[in-house]
Amino acid sequence: MSRPELPDDLEVVIDTLDEQGRVTYISGYFEYKSNRLKFGAIGMEGYGGPNINATLSEETLAELRKLSLDDEGIDNLITALQRKIMEGQAHIQLRNEPTETTQNRPEGRKENQPT
C-alpha cells in the first residue's frame, strides 16, 4: 500500500520550536490555496519512533470550511501537514526573540556606547 501524494499547494513553515526533553512544542503556519493559516503541534519521541500531532484553532478550521473543505478534507489536510513536518518538507524560519541586551538598549545606541 503506497502513501497518497502530498498536495503541491501546501507549504508548511515552522516558526517556533520549544524542546522539553522527549517532547517538542511546535508552532507555525501553513499556506493553502493562497491562505496563510496557523497551526500548533507536539512532536514526541517514542519507542516506535517520532510522532507529530498537529492541531488547528477554531478560527483556522472556520477558514478552511470557507474554502469548501469538509471534515474529511480537513483531516486529510492535517495528515498532509503532519507528514510534511515528519518527512522534512517543512520550512524552518524561527522567529528571533529579543535578547535581554538588545531589549533594554535605548534605540539608536550601540551596545558598548556610553550613556
Long-range contacts (C-beta under 8 A, 24 or more apart in sequence): 3-83, 6-80, 6-83, 6-84, 6-87, 6-89, 7-32, 7-77, 7-80, 9-33, 10-77, 10-80, 10-81, 10-84, 11-91, 12-81, 12-84, 12-85, 12-89, 12-90, 12-91, 13-90, 13-91, 13-92, 13-93, 14-85, 14-90, 14-91, 14-92, 14-93, 14-94, 15-93, 15-94, 15-95, 16-94, 16-95, 17-92, 17-94, 22-46, 26-52, 26-85, 28-90, 30-81, 32-64, 32-67, 32-77, 33-67, 35-63, 35-67, 37-63, 37-64, 39-81, 41-82, 41-85, 43-85, 50-86, 52-82, 52-85, 52-86, 53-82, 54-78, 54-81, 54-82, 54-85
